[in-house]
Amino acid sequence: MNWRGLVLPAVAASAAATFAHAQTSATDEIAKYRQMLADGNPAELWEMRGEELWKKKAGPKNVSLEQCDLGKGAGVVKGAYVELPRYFKDAGKVMDLEQRLINCRMNLQGLTYEEATKQHFASQGKPSDIEAIVSYITAESRGMKMAVPTGHPAEKAAYEAGKKIFFYRAGAHDFSCATCHGADGQRIRLQELPNMLNPKNAQAAYTTWPAYRVSQGEVRTMQHRLNDCFRQQRFPVPGYASDAITALTMFLAKNAEGGEYNAPALKR
């Protein structure tokens, strides 16, 4: 009898089952960890600070951002984020939330571009006003459905550009966004990688950003998340609030169409 022919397949099957069980167990434990922390998400502090900054008079013109039009009328934040990015007639382009905030800080408050984008990501203990304002605005869309518009030609163009960026392979590793996020069941170590081409996965992933990162002790926006993805692909880091990032965000947001927004969330 060929014992080798019987034993090796059995060992392989056992190892595969053990590995699958370990993956499932790790995923379950991470989910439990997030649930334990979710009731006291520190992102609430960023939301409160962001609301104060939204209403605070600032800049050379000494005005607040309360007249900033995020797409639903001057000063309306309720439900604005689930309809972003979108085309803004006054700017003549498609903008995501952070691009629009820069626009409002410059035009309403009189800040220069450099002043409006200063410290856009918190680092070395220095907080970011933009991350706080984004936390406040996004929280005002909790429980609402993603409904990013693509009726305007510029919105359609941004979506198509974002799609091309998602599939574009380059860099030292010849990676694209799709390398990690274009198929079901992929992971890096214990980290599950959502398939952003799968509507269910896209909804679950996109609707939980921005998020408080426990490992960093900061709320991180979608801009930061995408920048970090490009860094891991060994791509040049995109310019902050660039049109390329807005286009990619448009593609991802549209793929999450219909998903219930639930952020700022909590991540490892």
Secondary structure, 3 states (H helix, E strand, C coil): CCHHHHHHHHHHHHHHHHHHHHHHHHHHHHHHHHHHHHCCCCHHHHHHHHHHHHHCCECCCCECCCCCECCCCECCCCCCHHHCCEEECCCCEEECHHHHHHHHHHHCCCCCHHHHHCCCCCECCECCHHHHHHHHHHHCCCCCECCCCCCCHHHHHHHHHHHHHHHCCECCCCECHHHHHCCCCEEECCEEECCCCCHHHHHHHHCCCCEEECCCCEEECHHHHHHHHHHHCCCCCCCCCCHHHHHHHHHHHHHCCCCECCCCEEEC
